[in-house]
Every structure is written in structure tokens, then in C-alpha cells.
């Protein structure tokens, strides 16, 4: 083996310009793809955080609605009881 034969990789004038241009355009495409992917992931993360906070709000509102339903049911029963008492009082001569 010759000493100069395997020195390492080198770029010299034997590489055609169109090949270099294709590699450059390909590299730009990879950078563009990575940038758009990062942007989409960032948007998805922001949407996830927003939806998470909305689900917590909905959960607390659901608990409040359940409490209100219970109170309304109790009030309805109290009104029925009062109505029955009034009817009994005025129905007996």
C-alpha cells in the first residue's frame, strides 16, 4: 500500500457540481422539514396544555352541577312535603 493512498476523505474537483447542488438542496429540505415538524410539535403541546386546563375546568363544573342537582332535588322534595301539609290542613273540615 502506498502511504498517500488512504489518508482519509477529501473533496476535490472530481465531484460534479450537480451532485453538490443536489446534496445542498437535500440538506435544505431536511432543515425545512425539521423546522416545520418542531413547529407542529410545539403547537400540539400548546393545544394539549389548553385542553388539559379546560378538562380540569369542566371537571370542577361537573361537580358543581352535581351538587346543584342534589340541592334542587332536596328543595323539590321539601316543596312536595309543604304542598302535602297544606292540602291536609285545608282538606279536613
C-alpha positions in Angstrom: 0.0 0.0 0.0 1.1 3.4 -0.7 1.3 5.9 2.0 -0.8 8.6 0.3 -3.5 6.2 -0.9 -5.6 6.1 2.3 -5.2 9.4 4.0 -8.9 10.0 4.6 -11.8 11.6 2.9 -11.2 14.6 0.7 -13.4 16.7 -1.6 -11.7 17.6 -4.8 -12.7 18.8 -8.2 -13.7 15.4 -9.4 -17.1 15.6 -7.6 -19.6 17.1 -10.2 -21.3 20.4 -9.3 -24.8 19.0 -9.8 -24.1 16.3 -7.2 -23.0 19.1 -4.8 -26.2 21.1 -5.6 -28.4 18.1 -5.0 -26.8 17.4 -1.7 -27.2 21.1 -0.7 -30.9 21.2 -1.7 -31.4 17.9 0.1 -29.8 19.3 3.2 -32.0 22.4 3.0 -35.1 20.1 2.7 -34.1 18.3 5.8 -33.7 21.5 7.7 -37.0 22.8 6.5 -38.7 19.5 7.4 -37.2 19.6 10.9 -38.3 23.2 11.4 -41.9 22.5 10.4 -42.0 19.3 12.5 -40.8 21.3 15.5 -43.4 23.9 14.9 -46.2 21.3 14.7 -45.0 19.6 17.8 -44.9 22.9 19.7 -48.5 23.6 18.5 -49.6 20.2 19.6 -48.0 20.7 23.1 -49.8 24.0 23.5 -53.1 22.5 22.4 -52.6 19.7 24.9 -52.0 22.1 27.8 -55.0 24.2 26.8 -57.2 21.1 26.6 -55.9 19.8 29.9 -56.8 23.0 31.7 -60.2 23.0 30.0 -60.8 19.4 31.2 -60.0 20.4 34.7 -62.4 23.3 34.5 -65.1 21.0 33.1 -64.5 18.5 35.9 -64.9 21.2 38.6 -68.1 22.5 36.8 -69.4 18.9 36.6 -69.0 18.6 40.4 -70.8 21.9 40.9 -73.7 20.8 38.7 -74.0 17.5 40.6 -74.2 19.5 43.9 -76.8 21.8 42.5 -78.9 18.9 41.2 -78.8 17.3 44.7 -79.9 20.6 46.3 -82.7 21.1 43.7 -83.9 17.5 44.4 -84.0 18.3 48.1 -85.8 21.5 47.5 -88.3 19.7 45.3 -89.0 17.2 48.0 -89.4 19.9 50.6 -91.9 21.7 48.3 -93.8 18.4 47.9 -93.9 18.0 51.6 -95.1 21.5 52.1 -97.8 21.1 49.5 -99.0 17.9 51.1 -99.2 19.6 54.5 -101.1 22.5 53.0 -103.5 20.1 51.3 -104.1 18.1 54.5 -104.7 21.3 56.5 -107.3 22.7 54.2 -108.9 19.4 53.1 -110.1 18.4 56.6 -113.2 20.4 57.6 
